[in-house]
Amino acid sequence: MIARPDWDTPIVYTPDIGAVDEEAPAVELTPLDRRSVEGDLGPKGAIARSLPLYEDRASQREMAGAVADLYNDGGIGLLEAGTGVGKSLAYLVPALRWAAANGECTVVSTNTINLQEQLVRKDLPFLAGALAGEQEVRFVLLKGWRNYVCLLRLAQSKLLASSLFADESRTELEEIADWAERTTDGSLADLASPPRSEVWDEIAAEPDLCRKSACPHYGRCFLFQARREAQKADVVVVNHHLLMSDVAVKRAKQNWEDAAVIPAYTRLVVDEAHHIEDAAAAHLGTSASRRGLQQLFARLVRHGAGTRGGRGLLHSLEVRLMTAPDLLSAASLDIIRKTLVPGVDAAREKATFLFDLLHSYLQSRGEMVRRLTGDFAHDPIWNAGLSAALTDVLGEIRLMQSGLDMIRIRMEGAKKPDESVMPLIGEMIAVGRRLEGAAFALEGALRPPPQGEPMVRWIELRGREGNVGVSAVPLDLAPILREDLFSRVETAILTSATLATDSRFDFLSRRLGLDSIGGNVLTEIFPSPFEYPTHALFMVPTDVPPPNQDSAGHMQAVVRSIIDVTAASDGGVFGLFTSHRDVRSAAAELRARGIERSRPLYVHGEDTRDNLLRKFRESERAILLGTASFWEGVDVPGRALRGLIIARLPFRVPSEPVTAAHCEAIVERGGDAFAEYMVPHAALRLKQGFGRLIRTATDRGVVVLVDPRAVNKGYGRSLLRDLPPARRVFGPWSTIVKQLQSFYS
């Protein structure tokens, strides 16, 4: 069995913070005045003075007051804020006032880039201006290591370019080197276009390769510039994945007080909090894929057109060692040529066979994803070659690791280590550790130890190029989130437009471990200030086929709904679906009926999300069909969006591995998986979809849910209770069409 490597969780820089004085006196904190914080957002406050079009929002002031209390008293706040409340300012104002009074930073974690951009480019700069003269506002957006170029690795790659890269990649490397001289940010987002992965892999900042203050480029290092700014900031903006990386590192080190991935903090805001469980699963589990392994092999030995006999780290090291006449170099050359290069080729071949087997396994069952249960240990695939293939891959990786370690020990033990060789040794050892981690993930997913924590395991086909991946995540994340995140901070604010189901927070509290955390837990719903009863119409046709009984008939009803709503509204219509297959099917039917003769039709998957949204906004008469990412984080205010078609109730796919495992666990303890898991998830998703329509106080529009189960099933009525209070019309389509025409006229 492959031993779990120490670096399995992300490896991060931990700044030298010096010894901690255990007897240091407790700092006396200055509490916030709730009325003063609410006043900041009131008609006579700092915000109103800086906003020409200020609107007083009682729910925003109340939310800010609740956040202030949580800063003063400590505890957890589950705060649902309806569309238009202005939740960002409601938590940022108390966070900044707390920083000014007590010098404590708040970490704000978001799920989407859109919200991060709003915070750091709009909300925080606005508050810096609004509060100017009262306090300084310092904030920073913190990104993960690999987002930044490493100047030392860039310099090394330029020196070794002829032995590392093919011609086209060397050209790209030179362009990045020129950019690195001009950029003040040094991150991927500042590049005009994304670089090839083989190039960025060799020059990105990596924690286990970082020389910290010993690096000759330390003074100009982009990553450490960002982290130095973060150490001084009042608000540090991160994403959920960086937050969970921080938790993973602290769990590995069993150290929750010091800085890890992000600066040490005791005040936390989790915006878009309904996504935090998924982010935790991504970082607290393991995963390996065909493409990921092949990229690691290619970093060591790269074959292919334009490589003229081989490229990669091993070839670069070979070239360097050939110029050194000493015996250590000769012995290391022997290991490279006779053990490592053949070993990489053998591992690559055996990994290809392993993933080909898994690909065939999925194809034979007609599946894109296959959950692995205890029965998988007895599947015929093991005797058909999987057992030998997995053992071979693990063995080859072990041999490679041994060879790389032997070279490292020899070169480090030289009387005068070659400074031109040691960086290459470090690069190869880092690749070896990543290969070891991939081996651990493969074994953990395919052949786990008999004793261990319950895991959800699966195989899946990722994309259309045969990229098979295997994954394993803990079944129950609630104890980890409770003990290693929320119990470790003084204040945690979890907010979103969708946290409550059936007007209660029980579901999310259980999922995140907050139902048994003890201490102060505040739950509150702050309603939207928008006039939904007069500005929005919510309609459910009762005479259409249910999607779970007649999928073809249901799709025809969805297409008819899009056409009729488009005719009544003169366009500006979103169609939200739960699968790409349904999006393609609806698009094909609409085109067959000639819809594009009268207005543009934009389809998810036919262009980038940003381009589709830009074209949709500019047209103001278009139709856009989307799934997944279009259900939330999409902001189209004004006339451009005035009709929303939701094709069906957004239940999770029952066979999806994590969903199936959680439902089985509920049934095993005697619960009702549909009521306890499927319905609450659908309720949150439905609220997110509905929320795309009304984005400002002047927006008007219609939502049509083409699923009769919403009104003729008991669970449907519980789903609808969570939606905004729009005027409702339930009935046959003929009645709905008349109401549509009346509303838009």
Number of C-alpha atoms within 10 A of each C-alpha: 13 16 9 13 12 12 15 20 20 20 20 20 19 14 16 8 8 6 6 8 7 6 6 7 7 6 7 7 12 11 15 21 15 19 14 15 22 22 18 23 25 21 14 11 15 18 21 18 15 14 11 8 8 13 12 14 16 17 21 27 25 19 24 29 24 24 30 27 19 23 22 18 13 19 22 27 21 23 26 26 24 22 24 18 23 18 23 20 21 25 22 22 23 26 27 26 24 23 20 17 14 15 14 21 26 26 29 26 25 25 20 16 12 12 19 20 13 13 22 17 12 12 16 22 15 18 19 17 15 20 18 12 8 11 15 15 21 18 24 22 20 21 19 19 21 17 18 24 26 27 23 20 21 23 14 16 20 16 13 20 22 15 22 28 25 20 15 10 17 18 13 15 23 14 12 19 17 11 15 20 10 10 12 12 17 22 21 16 11 15 14 8 8 10 16 12 10 17 20 21 17 22 23 20 25 23 17 16 17 17 13 16 12 8 12 12 15 18 11 11 21 22 22 18 15 17 21 14 16 22 17 16 22 25 27 25 26 22 24 25 21 22 24 24 24 25 27 25 21 20 16 15 11 11 12 19 13 16 20 21 27 25 22 17 19 18 24 24 24 23 26 22 23 23 15 24 17 12 18 24 19 18 21 19 21 22 23 22 22 20 17 17 18 17 18 21 22 18 21 23 22 26 14 10 10 12 16 11 11 19 23 25 25 26 21 21 24 19 14 17 20 13 10 12 9 11 9 16 21 16 13 22 21 13 16 21 14 11 15 23 18 14 19 23 18 16 23 23 13 20 22 18 17 22 22 17 19 21 20 13 15 18 13 9 10 10 13 14 20 19 19 20 15 11 7 13 13 9 11 10 15 15 10 11 13 20 14 14 19 21 14 17 22 23 16 21 23 17 17 23 19 14 20 24 16 14 20 18 12 14 19 15 11 12 7 8 12 15 8 13 16 15 16 21 21 16 18 23 21 17 20 23 18 18 22 23 23 23 26 23 24 24 20 23 26 21 17 18 11 7 6 7 11 12 20 22 26 21 26 21 21 15 9 7 8 16 16 25 22 27 23 29 23 19 17 19 17 21 16 19 21 19 13 17 21 22 20 16 17 17 25 27 24 21 23 22 25 24 28 25 23 18 14 14 19 17 18 21 20 13 19 23 19 24 16 12 17 10 11 13 17 14 18 18 20 19 17 22 18 21 17 19 13 13 17 24 21 22 23 23 25 19 15 20 20 20 19 10 9 11 13 13 13 20 22 16 22 24 21 16 24 24 17 17 26 22 14 18 20 17 27 26 29 27 25 25 24 19 13 16 11 18 21 17 14 23 20 12 15 18 12 10 12 11 16 14 9 12 17 18 21 21 21 20 14 10 11 11 15 10 12 19 19 12 15 23 19 10 16 19 21 23 27 24 24 24 19 14 12 21 22 18 17 18 17 20 18 19 17 20 29 28 30 28 24 24 25 23 22 20 17 16 13 13 13 13 21 21 17 16 21 17 20 15 15 15 14 11 8 9 14 14 18 16 11 15 19 19 22 23 20 18 27 21 21 24 23 21 23 22 23 23 26 26 18 16 17 12 20 23 25 27 26 27 24 28 25 22 22 22 18 11 10 10 16 18 14 18 22 17 13 18 20 20 17 18 14 14 16 18 14 14 19 10 12 22 17 11 16 22 14 10 17 16 8
